[in-house]
Amino acid sequence: MSKNSRDAFVLGGHRIEAGQRQTVDLPLSLLSDHTPITLTCQIIHGRRPGPTLLINGAVHGDEVNGVEIIRRVLRHSLVPRLAGTLIAVPIVNVYGFLTNTRYLPDRRDLNRSFPGSPTGSLASRLAHLYMTEVVTKATHGIDLHTAAVHRSNFPQIRCDLSDKEARRMAMNFGAPVVLNAALRDGSLRRAAIEAGVPVIVYEAGEALRFDDVAIRAGVKGIIRVMSDLKMIPTRRRDEAPAAPTISRSSIWVRAPEGGIFRAQVKLGIRVSKGDLLGMIASPFGDSEFPIESPTDGIVIGRNNLPNVNQGDGIFNIARVDDPEAAADAIDIFKDEWEQN
């Protein structure tokens, strides 16, 4: 036996030998018309030992950027030289993906249903299957998301910066903003961390829409993390990126009145307290309400709809300690991606 041989990787009762690449279907349930639904994973089990990285998309079924990011990662030229194991699950919420919706047929949010239960609701059963059969087999994880429908997110990483391995992945990913985000009950990130698997969340783009910058940056971010984990060779162009801006908190600016919304700032813009973000006007033109920034920070999310109701979130602003450094980090990111 070669000294470089490894034990097989087992997922869902399937054995993937060292050096093999295999697609595994995990049965979920039957639709009402008796159509079988499966959770499909692709495993690349390297010949040499190393970490086991899980990358997944479409936990919310309408967040499609992650599906394309994973497709491109799986076609990357360095992946055949993998050390360790890569578990790729492009579509976790199969039901939502098939119907272009965020939720499952039972109207539950999968990302509030973890770790799940084998005897619970449909969302709970899917969460349980995913945790027991997939997540707990990993040593590290990257969960790919976008903003909700009719909203856009500037590329950002959300993680628990007190977790050493999560921080390492976050800092090496290369997103311009890293948000130290609290763990939410029922989220995949929380359940994974409680199971001993550090997970970071990449947020970028809008639901149901491909965003080329967000996708290309996401692919390179995953490759950078894999390189830092010594899973693939490091190429000069994939070396560590410029230091991201760290934000300890963010705030949603909400509409003070209903009306027609006109944004004055774009995603990724540095703003100061009191800056004009946009206007909300009556459809008849007889009144206008200015929307001002309540804090210094970076615009990391925004509403894309022109019609808003009182209380709607219209801008998400990340608070930063050093706004000038934050602006520099974002300029570097834009120079790298938006000009290509």
Buried (B, 14 or more C-beta within 10 A) or exposed (E): EEEEEBEEBEBBEBEBEBBBBBEBEBEBBEEEEEEEBEBBBBBBBBBBEBBBBBBBBBBBBBBBBBBBBBBBBBEBEBBEEBBBBBBBBBBBBBBBBBBEBBBBBEEBBBBBBBBBEEEBBBBBBBBBBBBBBBBBBBBBBBBBBBBBBEBBBBBBBBBBBEBEBBBBBBBBBBBBBBBBBEBEEBBBBBBBBEBEBBBBBBBBBBBBBEBEBBBBBBBBBBBBBBBBBEBBEBEEEBEEBBEBBBBEBBBEBBBEBBBBBEBEBEBBBBBEEEBEBBBBBEEEEEEEBEBEBBBBBBBBBBBBEEEBEEEBBBBBBBBBEEBEEBBBBBBBBEEBBEEE
